[in-house]
Amino acid sequence: MEELTTVVDWSRAQFALTAIYHWLFVPLTLGLGIIIAIMETIFYRNRDEKWLATTKFWMTLFGVNFAIGVATGIILEFEFGTNWSNYSWFVGDIFGAPLAVEGILAFFMESTFIAVMFFGWNRVSPKFHLTATWLTAIGASLSALWILVANAWMQHPVGCTFNPETMRNEMTSFWAVVSSPMAVNKVFHTVVSAWTLGGVFVVGVSGWMLLRKRNIDHCYRSLKVGAWVGFVGIVLTAISGDTSAVAVAKHQPMKLAAMEGLYDGQNGQEIVAFGILNPAKTVSNNEDPYLMKVAIPYGLSILANHDPQSFVPGINDIISGKAKDRDGNEINSVPYTERMDRGKLAKEAISDHNIAVKKDDRLAVAEADKVLEENFKYFGYGYLNTPEEAVPNVPLTFYTFHLMVSIGGYLAVFLFVALVFAYKRQWLEKAKWAKWWHLLAIVTIPLTYLCSACGWIVAEVGRQPWTIQDLMPNKVAISDLSAGYVQVTFWVFAVIFTALLIADVSIIMKQISKQSKQNLNTAKH
C-alpha cells in the first residue's frame, strides 16, 4: 500500500510539473496570437509601415514561445498512456475524442498557417497573409478548446455510459461532452484569461523599453492594442469566473467548500475576502477553521447560487449529507458513507454481470445491470477507505483561490490605468513617478503568470482525489509502474523543462533587447 501511495504521489507530481511548465507557454501564445492579428489588421487597413514593424516585433516573440510550448504539450499527452494507463483504458473512447480533434484539426491548422505567417510576407498577398495570421491565432485557441473540453469532462463526466462487457465508459453524445456547462465555462474563462496575460506581457515589455527610452512611438502603439486586449480579457475573465463558480457549486461542491475553507455551511453564507486558516483544523475536530478572517455577508451564497439566502454546504455538510433549501428546511442529500456503500455495490454488480454472462444467465445479467445502473454514479467512492479521503488539500486550495482573486482585482485596475496612459501619453511622460510605473508594468508580468497558475491549482487540487469526478480516484487510474521509475523520469523532465524555460526566457529577452535597439518605425529591419 505504501508503494502504491508513493507511485500515485510521484505520478501526480510528474503530471503537475509537466502541466505547469506547459502552461507557462500556452497563455502567452493565445494572448499574443490575438494581439498580433489585431496589429496586422490595423496595418492592412492603413498601410502604415510603422504598424507593420510593430507587428513583426511581437510576431518574433510569439514564434519563440510557440515552438517551446509545442514541445511540452506533446510530452503532456504522452503521460496519459505512460503514467495513467488505467484511466486511458477506462475512458479512452471519450477522452481521446476531443484530443484527436485537437490534433487533426486545430494543431494542423495553426501549424500550417504559422509558416505562412512567418515566411509569407513577400510570397503571398497582404490579404492572404492577414488571413493566415488570424487562422494561426484561431487555431491556437481551437487547440486550447479541445484540450479544455477533455479536462472539463474529467471535472463533470457527461454524455457517456459504462459498458460492463468492455469495462469502459463509452461516449453516447459528443455534443453533450462539448456543450456541458463545465466545458463552456472552462473554455471561455481560460481563453480570455490568456488575453489578459498577453496584454500584460505587451504592456510590461513596452514598459521596459520606455524605461530605456527606446522606440517610444512603437511602445505607445503596442500599449493601445495590448492594454485593450488585456482589459477586455480581465473583464471577461471576471464574468466567466462568476458563471464557473455556479457550475462548481452545482457539480463540485467539495471544491467550492475547500476554496473557502468552509466546514459548516449555512443559509446566507458569507465569503472570506481575506483570512488565515487554522492549521490544526481537520474534518474530525471542532477547531475554528480560521485564525482570523475578513468576510463579506451573503457573498458565497450570491457567488454560488446568485441567491443571498441560499444554502452553501461546507465540507462536513457534504460528507454527512446535510443540505437545506432557501427557507432553511432540510432536504435529501447522499452522505459519503452511503456513497461508498453504493460504489461497492456497483463494483459487485460488475463482477456479478461478468459471472452471469459466462453462465449465460440472462435474468442474472439483467439484475446485475439494474443494480449497476442505480449505483454507478457513485462507482469511484467504492475505492475510498474513509470519507475523509474525498477531501482535497484545503489550505492549498484556499490560499491559491484567494491569491488568484486578489491578483485579478489588481490586474483590472492596472490594465485600466495602462489603457488611459496609452491614449494620454503626456500624463505619463510628464509624471515624476513614470519610472516606477514602468517598473510596475514589468513586475506585473510574473504576477499575471502566478494568477494563472493559481487558477489551475484551484481547478485541479480542488477536485482531488478524483481523476474523474466521482468515478475514478487517482489510486485506481495509475499505470503499473515502480515508484523509482516515476521518480527518475520526474527529475529528468524537471531538468529538461527548466532548460527549455531558461532558453525561452533567454531568447525572448535577447530578441527584445536586440530589436528594441533598432528603428521600429519601419518594417525593413
Order of alpha helices (4+ residues) and beta strands (2+ residues): alpha-alpha-alpha-alpha-alpha-beta-beta-alpha-alpha-alpha-alpha-beta-beta-beta-alpha-beta-alpha-alpha-alpha-alpha-alpha-alpha-beta-beta-alpha-alpha
